[in-house]
Amino acid sequence: MAGRSGPEPTAGTLGAVPATVGDVTVRVGVLGTGFIARYHAMQLGLADEPNEIVAVHDVDDARAREFAAEHGATVHDDVASVVAG
């Protein structure tokens, strides 16, 4: 693949880009806290890499607060503040 370093992807890794985080905890912001967000949170809990959900935003404030409480995250009033970290 042009413009990409490393080994060529195989059928099992096509498009996958390996990432190494070492001892770093990946901090995750969630935009929208409905069903799909809950699925992603579950998958994060199964990940080998250390991670934590730290910020959430949803147009439904009550739903955002419930999700944040479940995951120890902070509710943000807008997308920009979630992305800003």
C-alpha positions as CSV (number, residue, x, y, z in Angstrom):
1,M,0.0,0.0,0.0
2,A,1.5,3.3,-1.0
3,G,2.2,5.8,1.7
4,R,2.1,3.3,4.5
5,S,5.1,1.9,6.3
6,G,5.3,-1.6,7.8
7,P,4.3,-5.0,6.5
8,E,1.6,-5.4,3.9
9,P,-1.8,-6.2,5.4
10,T,-3.0,-9.8,5.0
11,A,-6.5,-11.0,4.5
12,G,-7.0,-11.1,8.3
13,T,-5.6,-7.7,8.9
14,L,-6.7,-5.8,5.8
15,G,-6.9,-2.1,6.8
16,A,-5.8,-2.7,10.4
17,V,-3.1,-0.4,11.7
18,P,-1.3,-1.8,14.7
19,A,-1.1,0.5,17.7
20,T,1.0,0.3,20.8
21,V,0.1,2.3,23.9
22,G,2.4,0.7,26.4
23,D,1.7,1.8,29.9
24,V,-0.6,4.7,28.8
25,T,-4.3,4.6,29.7
26,V,-6.4,5.6,26.7
27,R,-8.9,8.3,27.6
28,V,-12.2,8.1,25.7
29,G,-14.8,10.7,25.1
30,V,-18.3,9.5,24.1
31,L,-20.6,11.6,21.9
32,G,-24.1,10.2,22.2
33,T,-24.9,7.9,25.1
34,G,-27.5,5.6,23.6
35,F,-27.4,1.9,22.8
36,I,-24.3,2.0,20.6
37,A,-22.4,3.9,23.2
38,R,-23.3,1.2,25.8
39,Y,-22.0,-1.5,23.4
40,H,-18.8,0.4,22.9
41,A,-18.4,0.9,26.6
42,M,-18.8,-2.9,27.1
43,Q,-16.1,-3.5,24.4
44,L,-13.8,-1.1,26.1
45,G,-14.2,-3.0,29.3
46,L,-13.1,-6.2,27.5
47,A,-10.0,-4.5,25.8
48,D,-6.5,-5.6,26.8
49,E,-5.3,-2.0,26.7
50,P,-6.0,0.2,29.8
51,N,-8.7,2.7,29.1
52,E,-11.3,4.9,30.8
53,I,-14.3,6.8,29.6
54,V,-13.7,10.3,30.9
55,A,-16.1,12.6,29.1
56,V,-19.6,12.3,27.6
57,H,-22.1,14.5,25.8
58,D,-25.6,13.8,24.7
59,V,-28.5,16.0,23.6
60,D,-30.5,14.2,26.3
61,D,-28.9,15.5,29.5
62,A,-30.5,12.9,31.8
63,R,-29.2,10.1,29.6
64,A,-25.8,11.7,29.5
65,R,-25.7,12.0,33.3
66,E,-26.8,8.4,33.8
67,F,-24.2,7.1,31.4
68,A,-21.5,9.3,33.0
69,A,-22.4,8.1,36.5
70,E,-22.2,4.5,35.4
71,H,-18.7,5.0,34.0
72,G,-17.2,7.6,36.3
73,A,-17.1,10.2,33.5
74,T,-17.8,13.9,33.4
75,V,-20.8,15.3,31.4
76,H,-20.0,18.1,29.0
77,D,-22.5,20.6,27.6
78,D,-21.1,20.5,24.1
79,V,-19.1,18.5,21.6
80,A,-16.2,20.9,21.6
81,S,-15.5,20.6,25.3
82,V,-15.4,16.8,25.0
83,V,-13.0,16.9,22.1
84,A,-10.9,19.5,23.8
85,G,-10.3,17.1,26.7
